[in-house]
C-alpha cells in the first residue's frame, strides 16, 4: 500500500468516527503520524483528501457490492440475500455502530458540497441499477409479481437499508437493521 493510500485509509476511519466537518487536518496528521508537508505533498486541501476518501469508499464498495455481488453470476435471490448479508457483516463487525460511511457522508455533505453530493449520488445510482437488474431477473424467472416497478423497488430497498442503518446507529442495536432486512426478504420472496 502506498503512503498516500495509507493516509486515505486512516482518514476514512477518522472521518467515519468523527464526521467529515468535525475532522481537522490535524486529526489526519495525528492518525497518519505525518507532518503538514507530507500531507500537502499528497493532498491540496482537506477537501481534496475528503474527495479521495469518497472515491476510495466508492471504489471498494463498487468492487464488493456492485461487481462482487449484484453483477455476479449467482442466482438472483442469492444476490440480494448476499447483499443483505454483506451489510449485516459490515455493521456487526463494528463494536460501536457508526453507520454507513457513504450514507453518513451523504447526510453530512450533500447540502454543503456539490462535488461530494454528485459523487455519492453516482454510487447510489449504480446501487439502484444493480438491484433493479436483479429484480428484473426475478420477474423473468417468475419469482416476483410482474407488475412490480423494479426501479422504484430498488430505490425503496436502498432507502430501507440506509434507514435501518440510521436507526441502528441511533439505538446502537444491530437488531433494528436485521429487522429491516427480514422485511426486505419477506417482501421480495428471498426466504
N, C-alpha and C positions, 0 to 999 in steps of 0.2 A: 504494500500500500504506500502510495506516495505521501510525502509530508502534507501536501495540500489536501489530499483525501482524508488524512488523519484529522486535520483541523475541521473539515466539513463534518466528519463523523462525530467528533467531540461537540461541535456546535449544535448538531442535531439533537443530541442528548440534553444539552443545557437549554436549548430553546423549547424542547418538549417539556422540561421540568418547569421553567420559569415563564414561558411565553416569549414571543419574538420581541415585543416592545419593552418588556422588563429586562431583557438580556442586554447587557452592555458589552462593548468591545473588551473591556477589562475582564468580564466574566469569561469570555472566549480565550483571552490571553492566559488567564489563570488555569483554565481547564486544559489548554493545549501546552502549557508551560513554555510559552514563547513570548517574545517582545513585540512591540509595535512594528518595528522594522520588518520582522518576518511576516507578521500579519499583512502589512501593506504591500509586501512583495507578492503575495498571492491574491489579495482582495483589495479593491479600490476603496471600499467602504463597508460598513455593517450591512447596508442594503445589498451590496454585491454578494457578500457572504450569505445573507438570508436567501437570496435567489438561488445560490449554489446549493443550499440546503434543500430548498423546494425541488430543484431539479434532481438532486440525489435521491430524495424520497420517491419522487415520481418514477425515476429510472428503476429503482429497486422494486417498487410495487407493480410497475408495468411488467417486469420480468416474473415476479412471483404470482401475482394475482391475475393479470390480464393474459399474458402469454402462457404462464405456467399452469393456470387452472382453466380460465374461461375459454381460451383458444386451443386447449389441448384436444387430443383425440378421444378423451374419455366420454362415457355415456352422459347425456345431457343432465339427468338428475344428479348424477355423481359430481358433475362440475359444480353445480350450485351448492350441494352439500359440502364439497371440499372448500368452496369459498367461505362458507359459514364456519367450518372447522378451522380454516386458516385464521380467520378473525378471532375466533374463540381462543386459539392457542396464543396469538399475539398478545391479547389482553390478559389472559390467565398468567402468562409468564411475568407480568409486571406486578411487583409487590404492591406499589401504590398505583391505583388506577388513574393514569394521567390522560386518558382519552386517546383519540385518533390523532397522530401527528399532523396529517394532512387536514383533517376536519378542524382541529384546533386552529391551524394557520388560516383556514378559510374563514372561520368565525372572526378571528382577530384582525386579519389584514384586508379582507375583501373591500371594505369601505374606505380603507386608508391608502391602498397602493394598487393601482390598476394592473401593473405587471404581475404582482403576486396573484391577484384575483384571476387574471386570464390564464396563467399557467396552471393554477389549481382547477379552474373550470375545465380546461382541456383534459386533465386527468379524469375528472368526474364524467365528462362526456365519453371518454373511452370506456370507463367502467359501465356507464349506462348501456352503451352499444354492445359491450361484451355480454351483459346479461340479456339484453334484448335478443341477440342472436341465439343464445341458449334457449330462451323461451320460445322463439320461433321454431327451433328444432323440436322442442317438446310438443308443440302443436302439430307439426308434421308427423310426429310419432304417435299421435292420438293420446298424449299424456296430459294435455290441457285443453280446456274449452276453446275452440277456435275463435270465439267472439272476444277473447281477452285482447286488450290493447297492449301489446308487448312493450311498446315504447313507454307508455305511462306506467306499466307494471315494473319495468326496470328502474325507472326513477323512484317509484314507491319503495322498492326493495332497498335501494341505496339509502333513501330517507329513513326507512325503518332501522337499518343497520346503524347509521350515523346517530339517529335519535336514541337508539338503545345504548350506544357508546356514551353519549352525553349523560344519560340518566345513570349509567354505571359509574361514570366519573364522579357525578354529584353524590351518589349514595355510597360510593366505594364498595360496590357489590356486583360481582360478575353475574349473579343470578338474574339481574334485570336484563342484561344482554342475552343471556341464554333463553329467557322467556320470549324475547322478541324473535330470536332465531327459531324457537318452537312454533311460533305463529307463522313465520315465513314458510317453514317446512310444511305445515298443515295446509296453508292457503294455496301452495303451489305443488301439492301432491309429491313432496320429496321424501315422505316417510313410507 
